[in-house]
């Protein structure tokens, strides 16, 4: 979800996001004041209050990119939906979803209280649980542990990758989705959940006490090329509230170990918080524009580098069709400023900006409020960003590739990225002379013979 105007109302407490998937917020949002367009008294009858709050947010801030919105049509719709009777919040929620559906904008969405809470967890960077990453085995349909989060209750209890969860608190997981399993495993800090695990032929009962779990957005390692060069590999999985500090820590650790250059992996990163993408761009860029946003009022908010890059070493960025929104802001900024070469596949193409609004009954919504442009003024919505070096991964390889193989030489796209980085490092003096924005060394940093 996307960037925001500089004059956003402080009292609404809104969080601005850039993500192609389910949006998320980092805090409970302030409730919207409810006044009719003509300034008449607030509608107090619940659940109509929530309907009117939603209507007013769109009326005030929505940026129409599909030609489906006009103020007159929206006013007529308000009269129609508020003239009806609603017997329950569920009925009102259906009316709200129908109202928003008329905008034909998949990113302007209503979320009931449960969905809104899940969003908050997604980008807050922490949750209350036991620290297990789950997946559903595509063949057996069983719930399988991908990995326990380091330092979590599951990790301390010895839960291992590939353990099969057969029951949660005695309830069989047969036919259970990962979403349903997560709901059962998460819970209030200090409470207990009992997992039944199958490990090969062994069945284990593992009681776990839930704790606050910090969700790290970054993984990093050093890969050594066949030529003996040290590559700092960084995988950024999501732009959550921890992403900026996690990235800073990773770069500093890799710099201290004397890496020659970097591969930043943004593949299948759906986005997240706008300011996380801006702050992370500032860790790689010393100067230049990062992103600009435009609202329906024509206000432009420009974010720029601040001269505080953590490294000036050559950089390659891995992207694919799942790299969206905040990933596209970051990769577009690095590409347009000639700070990095992009390797992989064309990105998702989501150039719209949403803010998240909390409503009076604990539900919420996301609303498109702006579009964003790359430093060169490119509107990438519905188009995406083309990589400098195309590298496609076949479906067969994607299915075959294990989690632990991502970012290694078993990963064909990573191999292409590493080869591209080595070419940069071999380019006239780039091993000895690192990238410096605004200097004659820019061509060496991007592997071209042109400034």
N, C-alpha and C positions, 0 to 999 in steps of 0.2 A: 504494500500500500504506500502511498507516496508522500511527497513533501508538502509543505504548508506555507501559508502566508505569514509574514512577519508580524502582522497585527492580530493574530488569533486571540480570541477572548480568553483572558486568563481564568475567568470565573468558571468556564465550562470544563476546565481541567482535561482538555482533550489530548489524546496521544496520537501522533501521526506515524503512519506505518506505510511500508512499501512491501507488499507480498502478493504473490499470485494465488496462494492457497487460502486456507482459513485464516482470517485475520486474528490478531491477538493484541491485548493491551496489557500494560505493565501495572496498572493500578485501577482501583475502583473509580470510575469517572464521576465527576460531579453531575448532579441532575440538571436537566435543562429547565429553564423557566418556561412556563407555558402561557403564552398570550396569543390571541388570535391576530391575524394580519391587520385587522382594524383596531386592535388595542382593546378588545372587549375582555370581559372577565375570564379568568382561567377556568377551564373545564375540570371540575373536580370529580365527576362521576367516573369511577374506575369500572371497567378497563378502558373507557374512552380517553382517559387522560394520556395513556401510553400511546394510543393511536394519534392523538393530536401532537404530542411531543415529536413523534417520528415525522409527521407531516411537516411541522414547522422547521425541523432541521433541514429537510430537503428544500423547502421554500426559501430558506435563508442562504444556504451555502452550496447547494448541489451544482456541480459543473456538468452540463449535458454534452455528451460526446456522440450521442446517437440520434439526435433530432427528435426525441420522443417527449421532451418536456417543454411546456409553456406555462407561465404563471396562471393564465386563465383556466387552462385545462386542469391544473393542479388544484385551483380553488374549487372548481366544480367537483372534483374527486373528494375533496375534504367534506363538502356538504353532503355528498352521497354516503360516505362511510360513517359520518357522525350522526346521520339520520336513522341508522339502523340500531337495533338492540343487540347487546352481546351478553350472553348468559354466563360466560366464563372467560378467564384470561386466554384460554386456548382459542376461543372464537375470535377474540380481538387480534391475537397473533396471526391467525389465518387472514384476517382483513388487512393487516399491515403488510404481510408478505404479498398479497394480491396487489396492493397499492404500489409497492416498490417494484413488483414485476412489470408494471406498465412502463417503467423507465428503460427496460431492456438493458440493464447494466448489472452484470453478475457480481460486481464488486460493491454495489450498494445493497446491503443485506441486513436483514433483521436476525437477531440471535436471542433465543429465549434464555432465561436465567442460567440454565445448565450450560448451554453453548457459550454464553458470554464468560462464564467462569473458566471454561476450558481454554478460551482464547487468552485469558489473563495468565494462565499457567504457561501457555505456549511461549510467550515472549518475556515473561517475568524473569526467566532464568533460574527458577527454583520451583520445587513442588514438594508435597509431603507424601512420602511413599517409602519403598524399599530399594529403589535404584536398579531396576531391571529393564533392559531394552528387549522388547518382544517382537517376534515375527510369526506369521502363520505359514507353516510348511506347505508349499504349493502342491505337493503330492499327497501327503498324509492328512493335511488340514489340521495338524496338531499345533498347539502353541509351543514355540521353541524359544529358549533364551538366546538372544543374539550375543549379549555380553552384560555382565553386571557393571554398574558404574563404580569406578575406583573409589574406595573409601566408604561405600554405601553399606547399609545393613546386609544386603544380598552378597556383596563382595566379602564382607567380614565373615559371613556364615558359610562361605565356600561354594556358593552357587556358581556354576560353570557354564560357559558357552555350550550350546547344543543340548543342555538339559531340557527335557520335555515337561511342561507343567500339565499334570493330569487332573489336578483338583485345586481349588482355592477355597480355604475354609470348609473343606469337605464337599464342595459343589463341583461336580464333574465339568471339565472344560470341553467335553466333546461337543462339537458344533458351535463353540463360542468364538466370537470375533475378538480381534486384539483390542478393539475399543471397549467391548464388554468386560474383558479381562482387566484392562487398565482401571476401569471404574471400581472393580472389586478390590484390586491390589492397593490403589491409592486410598488414603484416609488420613484421619487426624493424627498429628504427631503424637507419639507416645502410645498409640494403640497397636494391637498385635494382629497379624494375619498369618495364617498357616498355609504353606504351599506344599503340595505333594508333587514330587519330582520323579521322573524316570531317567536314570542315567545308565545307558546300556541295559543290562539285565537287572539292575538294582533299583528299588523303590525307596525314596527318602522322604521323611517328613521334616520340613524345615520351618520352624516358627521364627517369625521376623517381627521386630518392633519398628514401626514406621518412624522416620526422621525427616527433617527438612533436607532435601537433596538439591545441591547446586548443579544446574545443567550447564556444562561447559560447551561452548559453541565451536571450539577450535581444537584440532589435533595436529601435532607436528612431529617431525622426525628428520634425521639427516640421511639422505641417500647418497651413496658414492657411485659416480659414473664409472664405466670401464676405463676412462682416461684418468681416473683418480680425483676428479673434481668433486667437491662437497656441495650437494644441492640441499637447500633448506626447503623441505616440503611442508606446506601448511594447508590443511583442509578446513575450510570455514563452512559449517553445516547450516547455520541460521544466524540472522542478525538480531539476536535477542539482547536482553539487558546486560548479559555478560560478555558479549562478543568483542566489544572494544578493549576491555581489560585483558581478555584472553588472547587477543591478537597481539597486543603490546607485549605481554609476557612471552609469547612464542617468538616474536621477532628478536627481542632482547636476548633470549636464551640462545637462539641460533646465531646471532651476531657474535656473542661471546665465544661460540665454538668455531668461529672463523669460516662460515660457509662462503662459497664463491658466488652464489646467486640463489634465486628463489623460484619455486613453482607454487603458485597460489591456486588451490583447487576450489572453484565455485560451482562445480557440477551438481545439478539437482538441488541447489540451494534456492528455496522458494521466496526468500526475502525476509522481511521483518521490520524493524524499527528504522525509520528514515535517518535519524541522527547517528545511529550505529554505522550506517553506510558512509555517511559524511566523515565521521571521526576516524573510521578505518582508512578511508581514502587519504586523509591527512597524515596518516602514519607512513604512507608510501610516497606522497607528493609534497615537495617543498613549496611549489608555487603553481598557480593556475586555478581556473574555475573547476569546481567539482560537479555541480548540478544547478539548474535554475528551475523554478516552478512558477506556473501561471494559474491564477484562479479565474473565475468567470468575470471578475471585476477588472481583470487585466493586470493585477498586482504581480510583480515579479520578485521572487525571493531568490537571491543568488548566494550559494555557498562556495567558499573559496578555501584553498590551502592556506596554512598559517606559518609556513616555514619551519615546521617541526617534524619533518620526516625522520623516522627511526633508522632508515637505511637508504643508501643510494646505490645498492648493488643491483645488477640486472634482474629483471623480473619477467616471468611468463605466467599468464593466467589461463587456467583450464575452465572452459564453459561448455554447456550443452543446452538442449532444448528445455531442460528443467531449471536452468539458471534464470531467475526472474526478478523483476522489480528492484529491490535493493541490490541484488547481484548485478543487475544491468546498470544501475547507477554507478557502482564501483568499477565495473569492467569498462563502461563507457568513459568514465573519467580518466582511467589509466590509459586507455587506447587513444582518446582524443588528445591527451597531453603528451603522447608518445613516451609514456613512462614504462609501458609494457606491451608485449605482443600477446594477442589472444589466440589460443589454440583450442580446437574442438569443433563444435557445431553451433549453428545459429541459435541465439538465445530465445527465450520464450516470447518476448514482445509485449510487455506490460508496462506502459508508460504513464499510468494514472496514479493519482494520489488520493488516499483515503484517510479520514480521521475516524476515530472510534468514539462513540458517544454512549454513555450510560444513561439508562432511563429509570423512571421513578420506582419501578417494581423489581429492579435487579436485572432486567433484560438489557439489551444494548443493540447498537446497530453500527455498521460502517457506512460511510457516505463518501462518494467521490467528490473531492473539493478542488482538485487542481490536476494539471498534467505537468510532467517534468521533461526537461530537455537536457541532452548531453552538453558538454562544454562547447562543442561546435554547433550547437543549436539543432541537433538531430531529434526529431520526434520519433521514437522507436516503437510506439504503441502499435500493436498488431503486426509489426514487422520483425523486431528483434535487432540484434547486433551481429553482424557477420564476423567470424573469426579471421584473423590475419593468416592463420595456417589451419586449413580444414583438416579434421581428423575425426572420422566417424567410428563408432563402436557398433559392431553387429549385435543383433539380438541374441545370437548364440553365445557370443563372448560375454555379454551383459549377464546372461543367466548362469554362465559358468563361473564368472568372477566371484570369488569369495570376499567377504568384508575385509579380511586381513590383507587381501591382495591389492586393494585400491591404493593408488599412489606408489606402487612398486613396479618393477620391470615386467611383471605379469600383466600389467594394465597397459593396453596398446596406446590409449590416448595419453597416458602419462609418459610413455616412452617417447612419443612425438614431442611432448612438451619438454622433456629433458634434452632431447636432441636439439630442439630449437634454442634452448638456453645455452647449450654447449657452443652452438654457432655464434651466439651473441658474445660469449666469453672469449671466443677465438678471434672475434672481429678486432681489428687493429687496436691493441692495447687495452681492451675492455677488462681483461683480467686484472691489470695493474691499475687502471684508471676507471673508477666507478662512475656511474651516471651522475650528471650534475645538470639540473634543469637550467635552461637558458644558456648553456655552454655549447662549444663546438663538439662536445662529446655525445650529444643527443643521438646522432646517427649511429654511433657505436652501440648505444644502449638499446636501440630498436632494430639493430641488425640490418640497416639499409645504408646505401651510399649517399643518401640525400638528407639535407637538413629538414 
